[in-house]
Amino acid sequence: MGAPKLLLDFRGKPLFLHAVECAIHARLSPVLLVGGEHLQFLQEHTKELPVEIVRNPDYAEGMAASLRRGIAAIDGRVDAALVFLADQPFVPPVLIEKLLQTYTECRSAGIRIVRPQYDGIPGHPVLFDAELFAEFAELHGDEGGRSIIKRHAEKVKLLPTAHPLWGADIDTPDDLKKFERSFPWH
């Protein structure tokens, strides 16, 4: 991308801030933002927001280090955690509300993971029950929560959505231009 993509301007603000604002508008609490190399930038752009910044000195290791830090910071404080990807700016609060509602309705049936499904493909954000938090300590590299989801496949509830844009992520300069051009709202 030529620069850290999460810091690039998208629709008038840094890309990462879209996910943070979605979590806030969905009334999630606490909202944690895990950052490493660009921690000061994250702090500057969230200083007026109800966000806890979690420092990840092991950021170079990959996604697992951020997940370990974030989950450890909320363990014992919440019943479940929603893991957002900072490069998915189109996730709306209504999706978060649906994920939470599905979790509440299905938890007694043994569901411990709820995730959206975009055009038949599982996506993010993913909700993990606190019963699974200890397993995040075993993650390494860029695996994310995939191994936890796979290990608990019978406890996963997929929530189909008719809005594939919600799950779109921005990975390349072309993606950034395409979405700016195709969806020019501010």
VENPEUR-V742068 format. One record per residue. N is the residue number from 1. PHI is phi in whole degrees, -180 to 180 (NA if undefined). Layout:
n: {N;N}
phi: {PHI;PHI}
//
This chain:
n: {1;2;3;4;5;6;7;8;9;10;11;12;13;14;15;16;17;18;19;20;21;22;23;24;25;26;27;28;29;30;31;32;33;34;35;36;37;38;39;40;41;42;43;44;45;46;47;48;49;50;51;52;53;54;55;56;57;58;59;60;61;62;63;64;65;66;67;68;69;70;71;72;73;74;75;76;77;78;79;80;81;82;83;84;85;86;87;88;89;90;91;92;93;94;95;96;97;98;99;100;101;102;103;104;105;106;107;108;109;110;111;112;113;114;115;116;117;118;119;120;121;122;123;124;125;126;127;128;129;130;131;132;133;134;135;136;137;138;139;140;141;142;143;144;145;146;147;148;149;150;151;152;153;154;155;156;157;158;159;160;161;162;163;164;165;166;167;168;169;170;171;172;173;174;175;176;177;178;179;180;181;182;183;184;185;186}
phi: {NA;86;-161;-59;-62;-69;-97;-68;-71;-138;56;90;-155;-59;-52;-61;-68;-63;-67;-61;-66;-61;-60;-67;-65;-83;63;-78;-158;-79;-106;-110;-122;-95;-141;-125;-60;-110;-58;-63;-62;-62;-63;-62;-89;-126;-60;-96;-108;-78;-129;-99;-94;-112;-78;-120;-70;-99;-55;-66;-67;126;-58;-59;-63;-67;-62;-58;-64;-64;-66;-60;-72;-112;-57;87;-108;-139;-85;-159;-130;-103;-102;-96;-102;-75;-105;-116;-80;-102;-66;-98;-55;-63;-67;-61;-61;-68;-63;-65;-63;-61;-59;-60;-72;-105;-60;-65;-90;98;-73;-124;-137;-127;-143;-74;-128;-109;50;82;-110;-61;-141;-122;-74;-114;-97;-120;-68;-61;-60;-98;-57;-60;-70;-67;-65;-93;-76;-143;68;-103;-71;62;-93;-54;-68;-66;-62;-64;-64;-116;-54;-74;-107;-98;-118;-93;-112;-62;-130;-88;-120;-61;-59;-56;-94;-68;-119;-109;-115;-134;-59;-64;-59;-59;-65;-60;-72;-63;-73;-76;-131;-85;-80;-137}
//
